[in-house]
Amino acid sequence: MSEQTPETNPYGTPTTSGPEPIRSYQGTVNKIVRTLLRVPILGRQVGKRLVVLYVTGRKSGKVYDVPVAYTRHEGALLVGTAKHPWVRNIRKDVPIQISMGGPKITADAEVFEDAESVVRLSTVIALDNKQWAKFNGIGFDAAGQPNKADAYQSWQQGAVVISITPR
């Protein structure tokens, strides 16, 4: 992950060292998840927390199928991720296909890369999905609220949030 900016964290000192590194076996896990999402009945259960994004390469035309965790928020699905190469293929004016354990549907998507949006939306995702928060290096304060300094640190280390609105 590349840093977004080297500036000081305006929310204070982070409580973690940041997002966990992507494990070498992640590709295998993704293949298993994609398979589970295609299995009738089981796919709908798995799809309660996971969505497969079908993103078409801008230059190659290749379709990338990427399973990711999501959080429902204000009529959209929020996906927090590192700025992987496939993320560059998501453009606000180009629809994508998604599957939540059923048939593919068309959706609009927007990638948020600015600090304010990433911190705000990451805290929404963290409240809904504690495992995602842990993986992304976002701790919680005594009141159970996500630590904004941790979310900002995640942004500094390359995190983005994708908002997906099914049509």
Stockholm file with secondary structure:
# STOCKHOLM 1.0

chainA/1-167         MSEQTPETNPYGTPTTSGPEPIRSYQGTVNKIVRTLLRVPILGRQVGKRLVVLYVTGRKSGKVYDVPVAYTRHEGALLVGTAKHPWVRNIRKDVPIQISMGGPKITADAEVFEDAESVVRLSTVIALDNKQWAKFNGIGFDAAGQPNKADAYQSWQQGAVVISITPR
#=GR chainA/1-167 SS CCCSCCCCCTTCCCSSCCSCCCCTTHHHHHHHHHHHHHSTTHHHHHTTTEEEEEEECTTTCCEEEEEEECEEETTEEEEEEECCGGGGGCCTTSCEEEESSSSCEEEEEEEECSHHHHHHHHHHHHHHCHHHHHHTTCCBCTTSCBCHHHHHHHHHTTEEEEEEEEC
#=GC SS_cons         CCCSCCCCCTTCCCSSCCSCCCCTTHHHHHHHHHHHHHSTTHHHHHTTTEEEEEEECTTTCCEEEEEEECEEETTEEEEEEECCGGGGGCCTTSCEEEESSSSCEEEEEEEECSHHHHHHHHHHHHHHCHHHHHHTTCCBCTTSCBCHHHHHHHHHTTEEEEEEEEC
//
